[in-house]
Amino acid sequence: MAEEKPVIIYGGSFDPPHKGHIALAAAALRQLRPRALYFVPGFRTPFKDARPVPFAARLALLKEALRGSALDGRPEVKISSFEAGLKRVVYTHETIAHFKRRHPGSRLYFLMGSDCLASFGKWKNSGEILRDAALLAGLRPGCALQKRAAVPFVPLDGIFPRAASSDLRGRLFLGERPREMQRRVLALIDRKGLYLSRERARLKRTLSPRRFAHCLETARLAQELAPGLGLPPQKAALAGLLHDCARELPARRLRSLALKFRTPGMAYKTMAREAPVLLHAWAGAAEARGAFGVRDRGVLEAIALHATGTPEMSPLARLVYVCDLAAEGRDFPEAGLVRELSRRDFAAAFRETNYVKLSYAFSCGGWVHPLSVSLWNSLQETKLK
C-alpha cells in the first residue's frame, strides 16, 4: 500500500502576510511534495493594539499575497478557516489535532521559521504537538538552525528572508512601503485603510506638510520607545500620530472641541483666555474620537495631556508627552538631548521634558498651566523621597 503524502500546516497571524511567508511555503512544497499545504490564519491576534486587524481583513490580504505569487493556482495550497470558525484564540496543538482527524494516516508537518524554535518549549502542550506532527523549520538570517537544537525538527533547504511581521507592522504604521511585501498587498492595505493608513491619509489632508511631518516623527519615536515601557507599539504610534490633529483648526473650532473633552484640572476658561494654543490638546482628543473614530481611552488621554502633562498621567500619556518635545525635526537643542536621554533613561527624559516645557513658558512671560506646575511639584517630591 502506497504511503500517504504528507500534509503541511502553516499557522500564524499573517499580520501582515509578506514575501517571507510565501518563500517558506514554496520551499516546503518543493522539498516534501505534500498532498496539501494549509495556511491557517489565527482568528484573534495576540497583539494588544488599539485597532487590531480583524480576521476578515487579514484573510483578504493573505489571499492577495497568494494570488500574486508563485503559489497562485497550486491546487495543494489552501487556506483553512478552522481557527476562525472557533471565534477564539486557538492553540497550535488544537489545530494539529483538527488536521490529524481530517487526514488520518498522513504525516503532518508544522511549518515555521527558525526564529520560533527557541521559544517552542513554552508553547501550550508542546509535547502533544511533537507527538502528532514534525516541526519543519526554515533558516532565517540571525537565527541558528542546528540539529542539536532543544527540540527535534526537519530542516528546510535554503535560507529565507527575515521579515518579522512585528517590524513590518511598525513600518506600515508610519506609512513606509516595505520591500518585503508585495505591491498588490500594500495597495489592498491602502484601500482598506489598515495599519493606520486611513488615519494618516485623513491627517495629511488636514495638516500643513510641516505639522504632518512632526506628527509622523512623534509617532516614530513613540513606537520605538514603546516596547521598553511595556506598551503596545500601535497604540503608541496612533497617539503620537494624532496628538496634533487639531493644532491648525480655527480658534472657534478649537474652543468648541476642547469643551467636549474635559479632564480634571483642565482650567478651560482661564486657558482659553491666557493660553488658547493649549486648547489644541483637548480639542485633539475630541477630534480623534469624533473624526478619526478612536475609542481607546488611553490613546485619547495621551492626546489630551501631551501639552501640559499632569501628575496622574498614564505611561502612554507620558510617552507622548516626551515624544512631542523630543521628536526628530524639532529645531531647539533640548529636543535632541531629551531624545537621546529617552533611549537610556525614560524617567529622566520625562523629568527633563517637564523642565524644558516649563522653562519655555516662563521665559515667554506668559501664563503657565497649573497642571504643568503640579507635575513639576510631584516630580520634585518624588526625587526627595
C-alpha positions in Angstrom: 0.0 0.0 0.0 1.5 3.4 -1.0 2.3 5.7 1.8 0.0 8.8 2.1 1.6 12.0 1.0 2.4 14.4 3.9 0.3 17.4 4.9 1.9 20.7 5.9 0.2 23.1 8.3 1.4 26.8 8.3 -0.3 28.6 11.1 0.2 32.2 12.2 -1.4 35.6 12.5 -0.2 36.7 9.0 -0.4 40.2 10.2 0.6 41.2 7.6 1.5 38.5 5.1 4.8 39.0 3.4 7.3 37.5 0.9 9.0 35.5 3.7 5.8 33.6 4.3 5.5 32.8 0.6 9.1 31.8 0.2 8.9 29.4 3.2 5.8 27.7 1.9 7.2 27.4 -1.7 10.3 25.7 -0.3 8.2 23.3 1.8 6.2 22.4 -1.4 9.4 21.7 -3.3 11.0 19.6 -0.6 8.1 17.5 0.7 5.7 17.4 -2.3 2.7 17.2 0.1 -0.9 16.4 -0.8 -1.9 19.7 0.9 -0.3 22.8 2.4 -2.7 24.7 4.6 -2.3 28.3 5.6 -4.1 28.7 8.9 -4.6 32.3 9.9 -5.5 32.8 13.6 -8.9 34.3 14.4 -7.6 36.7 17.0 -4.1 38.1 17.0 -2.2 38.2 20.4 -1.3 41.9 20.0 -3.0 44.4 22.3 -3.3 47.0 19.6 -5.7 50.0 19.6 -7.3 48.7 16.4 -6.2 45.1 15.6 -6.6 44.0 12.1 -9.7 41.7 12.1 -9.6 38.2 10.7 -11.6 39.0 7.5 -9.1 41.7 6.5 -6.1 39.5 7.2 -7.7 36.7 5.2 -8.2 39.1 2.3 -4.5 40.2 2.5 -3.3 36.6 2.6 -5.4 35.7 -0.5 -4.0 38.7 -2.3 -0.4 37.6 -1.3 -1.0 34.1 -2.7 -2.7 35.5 -5.8 0.4 37.4 -6.8 2.9 34.7 -6.0 4.4 31.5 -7.4 1.9 29.6 -5.3 -1.0 31.0 -7.3 -3.1 28.2 -8.9 -1.4 25.4 -7.0 -4.2 23.0 -6.1 -2.5 21.7 -3.0 -2.2 25.2 -1.5 -5.3 26.0 0.6 -6.4 28.5 3.2 -8.2 27.0 6.2 -10.6 29.0 8.3 -10.6 26.3 11.1 -9.4 28.7 13.8 -11.7 31.5 12.7 -14.6 29.1 13.0 -14.0 28.7 16.7 -14.0 32.5 17.2 -11.4 32.5 19.9 -7.7 32.1 20.5 -6.8 28.6 19.2 -3.6 26.8 20.3 -1.4 25.0 17.9 -2.0 21.6 19.4 -5.7 22.1 18.7 -5.1 23.0 15.1 -2.8 20.0 14.6 -5.4 17.7 16.2 -8.0 19.0 13.7 -5.9 18.2 10.7 -5.0 14.8 12.2 -8.6 14.0 12.2 -9.1 15.4 8.7 -6.1 13.5 7.2 -5.8 10.2 9.1 -2.7 8.3 8.1 -0.9 11.3 6.7 2.3 12.5 8.2 1.7 16.1 9.5 4.3 18.8 9.4 4.1 22.2 11.1 5.9 24.8 9.2 7.8 27.7 10.9 10.8 30.0 10.7 13.8 29.0 12.7 13.3 32.1 15.0 10.3 30.2 16.5 12.3 27.2 17.6 13.9 28.9 20.6 10.5 29.5 22.3 8.8 26.3 21.2 9.2 24.7 24.6 6.9 27.4 26.1 4.1 26.6 23.6 1.0 25.1 25.2 1.1 21.3 25.1 4.3 21.3 23.1 4.8 17.6 23.8 1.5 16.8 22.2 2.5 18.9 19.2 5.7 16.9 18.7 3.8 13.6 19.1 1.3 14.4 16.3 3.4 16.5 13.9 7.0 17.1 12.9 8.4 20.6 13.0 9.5 21.9 9.6 11.8 24.8 10.1 13.4 27.2 7.6 16.6 29.1 8.4 16.2 32.9 8.7 19.3 35.1 9.0 20.4 35.7 12.5 18.7 32.6 13.8 20.7 29.4 14.3 19.3 26.2 12.8 21.2 23.3 14.3 20.2 19.7 14.5 21.2 19.6 18.2 18.5 22.2 19.0 16.4 21.7 22.1 13.5 20.3 20.1 13.6 17.9 17.1 12.8 19.4 13.7 13.2 18.8 10.0 15.4 21.4 8.4 14.1 23.1 5.2 16.6 23.5 2.4 17.6 27.1 1.8 17.8 30.4 3.6 14.7 32.6 3.9 14.1 36.3 4.3 14.0 37.6 7.9 10.8 39.7 7.6 9.3 39.8 11.1 5.7 40.8 11.0 6.1 43.0 14.0 8.8 45.1 12.2 6.6 45.3 9.1 3.6 46.5 11.1 5.7 49.2 12.7 6.9 50.4 9.3 3.4 50.3 7.9 2.1 52.4 10.8 4.5 55.2 9.7 3.5 55.0 6.0 6.5 53.1 4.7 6.3 50.7 1.8 8.3 47.6 2.9 10.1 45.8 0.1 9.4 42.6 1.9 5.8 42.9 0.9 4.1 42.6 -2.5 2.8 45.8 -4.1 -0.6 44.4 -4.5 -0.8 43.6 -0.8 0.3 47.2 0.0 -2.3 48.5 -2.4 -5.1 46.5 -0.6 -3.9 47.8 2.7 -4.4 51.3 1.5 -7.8 50.6 0.0 -9.0 49.0 3.3 -7.4 51.7 5.5 -5.4 49.2 7.5 -2.3 49.7 9.7 -3.2 53.4 10.3 -3.3 54.2 6.6 -6.8 55.6 7.0 -5.7 57.9 9.8 -2.5 59.0 8.1 -4.4 59.9 4.9 -7.0 62.0 6.7 -4.4 63.7 8.8 -2.3 64.5 5.8 -5.3 66.3 4.2 -6.0 68.4 7.3 -2.5 69.5 8.4 0.3 71.5 6.8 3.3 69.4 5.5 5.5 70.6 8.4 2.9 69.7 11.1 2.2 66.4 9.4 5.9 65.6 9.4 6.1 66.4 13.1 3.2 64.1 13.8 4.9 61.3 11.9 8.2 61.8 13.8 6.4 61.8 17.1 4.7 58.5 16.2 8.1 57.1 15.1 9.8 57.9 18.4 6.8 56.7 20.4 6.7 53.4 18.6 10.4 53.0 19.1 10.3 53.6 22.8 7.0 51.7 23.5 8.3 48.1 23.9 10.8 49.2 26.5 7.9 50.7 28.5 5.7 47.6 28.1 3.3 49.5 25.8 1.7 48.2 22.5 3.5 49.9 19.6 0.4 50.6 17.6 -1.3 52.4 20.5 1.9 54.5 20.9 2.1 55.2 17.1 -1.6 56.1 16.9 -1.4 58.5 19.9 1.8 60.1 18.5 0.3 60.4 15.1 -2.9 62.1 16.2 -1.6 64.2 19.1 -1.6 67.4 17.0 -4.6 66.6 14.8 -6.4 69.8 16.0 -3.4 72.0 16.1 -4.3 74.0 12.9 -8.0 74.2 13.4 -9.6 77.7 13.6 -9.8 79.2 17.1 -13.6 78.9 17.4 -13.5 75.3 16.4 -10.7 74.6 19.0 -12.8 76.1 21.8 -15.9 74.1 21.0 -14.0 70.8 20.6 -12.0 71.3 23.8 -15.2 71.6 25.7 -16.2 68.1 24.5 -13.2 66.5 26.2 -12.9 68.0 29.7 -10.5 66.4 32.2 -9.9 67.2 35.9 -7.8 70.4 36.3 -8.4 71.5 32.7 -9.0 75.2 33.7 -10.8 75.7 30.5 -11.9 79.4 30.9 -8.5 80.6 32.1 -6.7 78.6 29.5 -9.0 79.9 26.7 -8.2 83.5 27.8 -4.5 83.2 28.8 -3.0 80.5 26.6 -5.6 79.4 23.9 -2.9 77.5 22.0 -3.0 74.8 24.7 -6.7 74.1 23.8 -5.5 72.1 20.8 -4.5 69.1 23.1 -8.0 68.6 24.5 -9.6 69.5 21.1 -7.3 66.9 19.5 -8.7 64.2 21.8 -12.2 65.2 20.8 -11.3 65.3 17.1 -9.5 61.9 17.4 -12.7 60.4 18.9 -15.1 62.1 16.5 -13.4 62.4 13.2 -10.9 59.5 13.4 -13.1 57.1 15.3 -10.6 56.4 18.1 -12.3 54.7 21.1 -9.3 53.7 23.2 -9.4 55.8 26.4 -5.6 55.6 26.9 -4.9 57.0 23.4 -7.4 59.8 23.9 -5.9 60.7 27.3 -2.4 60.8 25.9 -3.5 63.2 23.2 -5.4 65.5 25.7 -2.4 65.7 28.1 0.5 65.9 25.7 1.0 69.7 26.0 0.6 70.2 29.8 1.1 66.9 31.5 -0.4 66.0 34.9 0.8 64.1 37.9 -1.7 61.3 37.2 -0.6 60.6 33.6 -0.6 57.0 32.3 2.6 55.5 30.9 1.2 56.1 27.4 0.4 59.7 28.1 4.0 60.2 29.5 5.4 58.6 26.4 3.6 61.0 24.0 4.4 64.0 26.3 8.1 63.2 25.9 8.0 62.3 22.2 6.1 65.5 21.2 9.0 67.6 22.6 11.9 65.2 21.5 10.7 64.2 18.0 13.2 64.4 15.2 12.9 67.7 13.4 12.4 69.9 16.5 14.6 72.9 16.0 15.8 73.6 19.6 18.8 71.9 21.1 17.0 70.4 24.1 14.9 68.2 21.8 17.9 66.2 20.6 19.2 65.9 24.2 15.9 64.6 25.5 15.6 62.2 22.6 18.9 60.6 23.3 18.1 60.5 27.0 14.8 58.8 26.4 16.5 55.9 24.9 18.7 55.4 28.0 16.6 56.6 30.9 13.0 57.4 30.1 12.1 58.6 33.6 14.9 61.1 33.4 13.7 62.2 30.0 10.2 62.7 31.3 11.5 65.0 34.1 13.6 66.9 31.6 10.7 67.3 29.3 8.6 68.9 32.1 11.6 71.2 32.9 12.1 72.3 29.3 8.3 73.0 28.8 8.1 75.0 32.0 11.2 76.9 31.2 9.9 77.9 27.8 6.6 79.0 29.2 8.2 81.1 32.0 10.8 82.6 29.5 7.9 83.9 27.4 6.5 85.6 30.4 3.1 84.0 29.8 0.6 82.1 31.8 1.7 78.6 32.9 -0.9 75.9 33.1 -1.4 74.7 36.7 -1.3 71.1 35.6 2.3 71.6 34.4 3.2 73.1 37.7 1.5 70.3 39.6 3.5 67.8 37.6 6.8 69.6 38.3 6.0 69.7 42.1 5.1 66.0 42.1 8.4 65.1 40.4 10.4 67.2 42.9 8.6 65.4 45.8 9.4 62.1 44.2 13.1 63.0 44.0 13.2 64.0 47.6 11.8 60.7 48.9 
